[in-house]
Structures are given as structure tokens and as C-alpha cells.
């Protein structure tokens, strides 16, 4: 079977995106998804996404990590799939779609710059040296005074595979606060490596930084290895509740093609 695909990236977080409104893609074959995402033997991506029809929303987003398993929400993926749906003509400048974590609003500010509303955060765990919260995907956030270009993978894997998280996994974020905003580096479960950027990760990092700094109406500019993103929110930190969370940034078409599977 030949399948037409597009490649998109959002601040270096890259995805294979497929129009599957006819529902013919073999979702249950983990090896196919893993192969397509493989960087040497396939197209190469952090994940694979499908656009499918939904009777109650403009479309349904289905997301798989590069290991071939269906995953939780991906913020950069959400922005990229909106850009893809806009290019297909499935949506206009404003849309409401459904993902694994629930409905999302989004705005196409231009064809390659997307603003995405994330789910509300209703619980934030505050530890001695970390914050833990779910922004559509689970995230462990640790702040650093210095965050160099050295590796984070070994340290992050100790957290991701510790007794608490090894069964379900968690994403791990390291954050440096500066006068210019935040610098964030993320290790993603499912990819099992550092990625150039993570949308739900920068949202979790921004909320954690806001709680740390006491910013109830937060606006952060975030630098990642792959580029810059913006996050805004409204919070009641006494109740550990955060609402009106928006993630915005580039969602760029890279190339398209046809692959035989």
C-alpha cells in the first residue's frame, strides 16, 4: 500500500503527518510506525500523527511516539497537525479538534505559526527539588542555575526509569530562568532521548517557573534547542489550578512524499 505523507517540524520537534480521513492506515502495526519514524531506515521523526474525521469536532488527532506506541498529547505535534489540516483545507483560521487528552482550540496566525490552547492543569506536585504535573503528558521539571550544552540523557534516564516512573514513564525537563525568559531542555519518553523541543514540556516548565516566581498571570518566552516558543496562562497556585493555557510558535512544513508500507 502506498501512503502519502508530509513532514512537519515545530522548533525541531519533527513529525510524519498523514491524512487518514478514509481510515486505511494500519494503526495496530507498531513495527510500521516505528519504521517510518526511524532516522536511518525510514522517513525520520519524533512521532507520527494521523488526521481523522470526528462527528463532533473539525478533526481527530491521533499521535504515536517514534517507538510505535500511541502516546499522550504532544503540544508541538498539535500545532503541526493544525498547520497540516489548514493546508489540506480541513479547517479555517480557527479550529476546535479532539486529541487523546480532550478538545483543543487553535488559531492559525499564519500558515506556519500556530497558537494552541492546552488542557487545564488541576494538580501540581511540588517536591524538594522538582515539580510534577500533567499538561496533556506527564512532566517532571527540575531547575538548574546553569544549563550547558552538555548531555542530559543519563541524568534524565535515572528519573524516567526510577521505581516511581519506570512502568508508565515520564518526560523530564531541565529549566534555567533568566531575564530573557526560560531555557528548557527535555528528555521524552517514547522517544527515549533528548528532543530539540517539547510543547507540553515547555508548558509544564512555564507553569512550574510561574509557581516558583509567583506569577499568577504568566507569559514566558522559551528557548529550546530547536527554537523559540511562547506560553501564557492564568493560575490559582493556592489551589494548584492553571487555566487559559496557550502555546504558540512555528509549525513548519518540511517536505512531502509517498511511502510504500
C-alpha positions as CSV (number, residue, x, y, z in Angstrom):
1,X,0.0,0.0,0.0
2,X,1.3,3.5,-0.9
3,X,0.7,6.2,1.6
4,X,1.1,10.0,1.0
5,X,2.7,11.8,4.0
6,X,4.0,15.2,4.9
7,X,6.9,16.0,7.2
8,X,6.4,18.9,9.7
9,X,8.6,20.3,12.5
10,X,7.9,22.6,15.3
11,X,11.1,24.1,16.8
12,X,12.9,20.9,15.7
13,X,10.3,18.5,17.1
14,X,9.5,16.7,13.9
15,X,6.6,14.5,12.8
16,X,5.3,12.4,9.9
17,X,1.7,13.6,9.3
18,X,-0.8,11.6,7.3
19,X,-4.3,12.4,6.1
20,X,-6.2,9.3,7.2
21,X,-9.8,10.5,6.9
22,X,-10.6,7.3,5.0
23,X,-9.1,5.3,7.9
24,X,-6.9,2.9,6.0
25,X,-3.6,3.4,7.9
26,X,-2.6,0.2,9.8
27,X,-2.8,1.6,13.3
28,X,-2.2,-1.7,15.1
29,X,1.1,-2.4,13.4
30,X,3.7,-1.0,15.8
31,X,6.5,-2.0,13.5
32,X,5.2,0.1,10.6
33,X,5.1,3.3,12.7
34,X,8.5,2.6,14.3
35,X,10.0,2.0,10.8
36,X,8.5,5.2,9.3
37,X,9.9,7.2,12.2
38,X,13.4,5.6,12.1
39,X,16.0,8.1,11.2
40,X,18.2,5.8,9.2
41,X,15.8,3.3,7.6
42,X,12.6,5.4,7.5
43,X,11.4,9.0,7.0
44,X,12.7,10.0,10.4
45,X,10.7,11.7,13.1
46,X,10.0,12.1,16.8
47,X,6.4,10.9,16.2
48,X,3.7,10.1,13.7
49,X,0.3,11.7,13.5
50,X,-3.0,11.0,11.7
51,X,-5.8,13.4,10.8
52,X,-9.1,11.5,11.1
53,X,-12.7,12.6,10.9
54,X,-14.8,13.2,14.0
55,X,-18.5,13.9,14.0
56,X,-18.3,16.4,16.9
57,X,-15.0,18.3,16.0
58,X,-13.2,19.6,13.0
59,X,-10.9,16.6,13.1
60,X,-9.4,14.0,15.4
61,X,-5.6,14.0,16.2
62,X,-4.0,10.6,16.7
63,X,-0.4,10.6,17.9
64,X,2.2,7.9,18.1
65,X,5.7,8.2,19.5
66,X,8.7,7.0,17.4
67,X,8.7,3.7,19.3
68,X,5.4,2.9,17.5
69,X,3.2,3.2,20.6
70,X,0.2,5.5,20.9
71,X,1.1,8.3,23.3
72,X,-0.4,11.1,25.3
73,X,-0.8,14.7,24.0
74,X,2.1,16.4,22.1
75,X,1.9,20.2,22.1
76,X,4.3,20.8,19.1
77,X,2.6,17.9,17.3
78,X,-0.8,19.6,18.0
79,X,0.5,22.8,16.4
80,X,1.9,20.9,13.4
81,X,-1.2,18.9,12.8
82,X,-3.3,22.1,12.8
83,X,-0.9,23.6,10.2
84,X,-1.3,20.4,8.1
85,X,-5.2,20.4,8.5
86,X,-5.2,24.1,7.4
87,X,-3.1,23.2,4.3
88,X,-5.5,20.4,3.5
89,X,-8.5,22.8,3.7
90,X,-10.0,20.8,6.6
91,X,-10.1,23.9,8.8
92,X,-10.1,27.7,8.6
93,X,-8.0,30.1,10.7
94,X,-9.8,28.9,13.9
95,X,-10.4,25.3,14.8
96,X,-11.6,23.0,17.5
97,X,-10.3,19.5,17.4
98,X,-10.1,16.4,19.6
99,X,-7.0,14.7,20.9
100,X,-6.3,11.9,23.4
101,X,-6.5,14.4,26.3
102,X,-9.6,16.1,25.2
103,X,-10.7,19.0,22.9
104,X,-8.3,21.8,21.9
105,X,-8.9,25.2,20.3
106,X,-6.2,26.6,17.9
107,X,-5.6,29.6,15.8
108,X,-3.7,29.8,12.5
109,X,-1.9,33.1,12.9
110,X,-0.2,32.4,9.6
111,X,0.2,29.0,7.7
112,X,3.4,28.2,9.6
113,X,2.7,29.9,13.0
114,X,0.1,28.3,15.3
115,X,-1.4,29.2,18.6
116,X,-2.8,26.2,20.5
117,X,-4.9,26.0,23.7
118,X,-3.8,23.3,26.1
119,X,-5.8,21.5,28.7
120,X,-6.2,22.9,32.2
121,X,-3.8,21.8,34.8
122,X,-5.6,20.8,38.1
123,X,-2.8,19.4,40.2
124,X,0.8,20.3,40.7
125,X,3.1,18.2,42.9
126,X,5.9,20.2,44.5
127,X,8.9,18.3,45.7
128,X,12.1,19.3,47.4
129,X,13.8,20.0,44.1
130,X,11.2,19.3,41.4
131,X,7.7,20.0,40.1
132,X,5.5,17.2,38.7
133,X,2.4,17.9,36.6
134,X,0.4,16.8,33.6
135,X,0.0,19.2,30.7
136,X,-1.5,16.6,28.4
137,X,1.6,14.4,29.1
138,X,3.3,13.9,32.4
139,X,6.3,16.1,33.1
140,X,9.0,16.2,35.8
141,X,10.6,19.7,36.0
142,X,13.9,20.5,37.6
143,X,15.5,23.9,37.8
144,X,19.2,24.5,37.1
145,X,21.4,27.5,37.8
146,X,23.4,26.5,34.8
147,X,22.2,24.5,31.8
148,X,25.1,24.0,29.4
149,X,25.2,22.2,26.1
150,X,26.4,19.0,27.8
151,X,24.3,15.9,27.8
152,X,21.2,15.5,30.0
153,X,20.2,12.0,28.9
154,X,22.0,10.0,31.6
155,X,20.6,12.1,34.4
156,X,17.1,12.2,32.9
157,X,17.0,8.4,32.4
158,X,17.7,7.9,36.1
159,X,14.4,9.8,36.8
160,X,12.4,8.3,33.9
161,X,13.3,4.7,34.9
162,X,13.3,5.1,38.7
163,X,10.9,2.9,40.7
164,X,8.1,5.5,40.6
165,X,8.1,6.2,36.8
166,X,9.6,3.2,35.1
167,X,6.2,1.5,34.3
168,X,4.4,4.4,32.7
169,X,7.4,6.7,32.2
170,X,7.6,10.4,32.5
171,X,9.1,13.2,30.4
172,X,12.0,15.1,32.2
173,X,12.7,18.8,31.8
174,X,15.6,20.9,32.9
175,X,15.0,24.6,33.1
176,X,17.1,27.7,33.6
177,X,15.4,31.0,34.4
178,X,17.0,34.2,33.0
179,X,16.0,37.8,32.4
180,X,15.1,36.9,28.9
181,X,12.7,34.0,29.8
182,X,13.3,30.3,30.1
183,X,15.8,27.9,28.6
184,X,14.4,24.4,28.5
185,X,15.8,21.0,27.6
186,X,13.6,17.9,27.5
187,X,14.0,14.2,27.6
188,X,10.9,12.5,26.1
189,X,9.6,9.1,27.0
190,X,8.7,7.0,23.9
191,X,11.5,8.7,22.0
192,X,13.8,7.8,24.9
193,X,16.2,10.6,24.2
194,X,16.5,14.3,24.3
195,X,14.4,16.1,21.6
196,X,15.0,19.5,20.2
197,X,11.8,20.7,21.7
198,X,8.7,19.5,23.5
199,X,5.5,21.5,23.6
200,X,3.9,20.0,26.7
201,X,7.3,20.2,28.3
202,X,7.7,24.0,27.8
203,X,4.2,24.4,29.1
204,X,5.0,22.4,32.2
205,X,8.2,24.3,32.6
206,X,6.5,27.7,32.3
207,X,3.8,26.8,34.8
208,X,6.5,25.5,37.2
209,X,8.6,28.7,36.8
210,X,5.4,30.8,37.3
211,X,4.7,28.9,40.6
212,X,8.3,29.3,41.6
213,X,8.3,33.0,40.9
214,X,4.7,33.7,42.0
215,X,3.4,34.8,38.6
216,X,-0.3,34.1,38.5
217,X,-0.8,35.7,35.1
218,X,2.2,34.2,33.3
219,X,3.8,35.0,30.0
220,X,7.1,33.3,29.1
221,X,9.3,33.2,26.1
222,X,11.1,29.9,26.0
223,X,14.3,29.0,24.2
224,X,14.8,25.3,23.2
225,X,17.5,23.6,21.2
226,X,15.2,23.9,18.2
227,X,13.9,27.4,18.5
228,X,11.6,29.7,20.5
229,X,8.1,29.2,21.8
230,X,5.7,31.3,23.9
231,X,3.4,30.2,26.8
232,X,0.8,32.1,28.6
233,X,-1.6,31.1,31.4
234,X,-3.8,32.2,34.3
235,X,-3.2,30.4,37.6
236,X,-4.6,30.0,41.2
237,X,-1.5,28.4,42.7
238,X,-3.1,28.1,46.1
239,X,-5.5,25.6,44.6
240,X,-2.8,24.3,42.2
241,X,-5.0,25.1,39.3
242,X,-4.0,26.6,36.0
243,X,-6.3,27.6,33.1
244,X,-6.4,29.5,29.8
245,X,-3.0,27.9,28.8
246,X,-1.8,28.8,25.3
247,X,1.3,27.5,23.5
248,X,2.4,29.3,20.3
249,X,5.2,29.1,17.9
250,X,6.3,27.9,14.4
251,X,4.9,24.8,12.8
252,X,6.8,24.4,9.5
253,X,6.2,22.2,6.5
254,X,9.4,20.4,5.6
255,X,8.6,18.1,2.7
256,X,6.0,15.5,1.4
257,X,6.2,12.2,-0.4
258,X,4.8,8.8,-0.9
259,X,6.0,5.8,1.0
260,X,5.2,2.1,0.5
261,X,4.2,0.2,3.6
